[in-house]
Amino acid sequence: MPIHSHDFVETEDFMPAFGLNRQTDEKTVIYYLQKFSDDSLMDTLIKRFSNDDLEEIYFLVNRVLKTHLSENEYHSLFLKDPNHK
């Protein structure tokens, strides 16, 4: 059984839109991030990213993780590290 999931994009039935209200914005961001991280899309995009693109995405994700997760949450939710205590 995989330890990563992208169920939201497979199960939610809504029209992605941004700027309508907080609930729709949250769902849209989840939808976009799950679609964006799809393996076949990433296989295509990663080769086209400039070094600046790679750096920008990497530092954005790291900033968000550091700002909003505790160390334990980072290890359990992001790294999926079953051995972290």
N, C-alpha and C positions, 0 to 999 in steps of 0.2 A: 504494500500500500504506500503510495507517495506521501511524503511529509509536507509537500507544498500543495496549495489548492488555489483555484481560480473559479470557484463556484458561482460567485455573484454574476459574472458576465454570462454564465450559462443559464442562470435561473431567473434573473430579474427581467420583468417585462415592462419596460418603460422607454420613453424617448429621451436620450441624453440631451440635456440643455444646461446652460450655465447662466446664473444671474436672476433666476426666477424666485428662488427661496433657498434657505439653508439645506433643507432635506434633499431637494433635487440637486443642488450643487454637490453635496456629499456623495450621492449616488453616481453622479456624472464623473466625479474624480475617481471613484473606485472603478467604474466602467472603463474610463480612459486608461488608467494605470494597468488594469488587467489586460486590456486589448493591446496596449503598448508593449507589454512584457511577453506577449505571445512568441514562442520560439521561432516560428517561421518569419514573423515580422522582424524580430531582432536579428536573425541571420542575414536579412537583407539590409536593414538599417545600419548595423554596427560597422559594416565595411565602408559606409558612406559618411559616417560621422568624422568630423575633423577632431584633432586633438583637443581643441577648445570645447567642442560639443561633449566629448567624453568627460573632460574635467568638470564642465558645468553640471552635467547630470550626476556625476559621482559626488560632487560637493553638495549639491542640493539634497540628495538622498541622505547623505551623512548628517547634514545640518538638521534635517527633519527628525531623523532617528535620535540624535543627541538631545534635541530640544524636547521631544515628547515621550521618550521611553526611559525608564530606569535601566540600570545595567542588567538587572535580572530579566526585565522584559525584553531587552535587546537580545540577550542570549536565548531566551526561550521562544520569543515570537519571531524574531528576524533570523537569527542563526539556526533556530530549531535544534539547539544543542541539548540533548537529553542528559548530558553529564555535568552541565554547569550547576554549581551550587551557590 
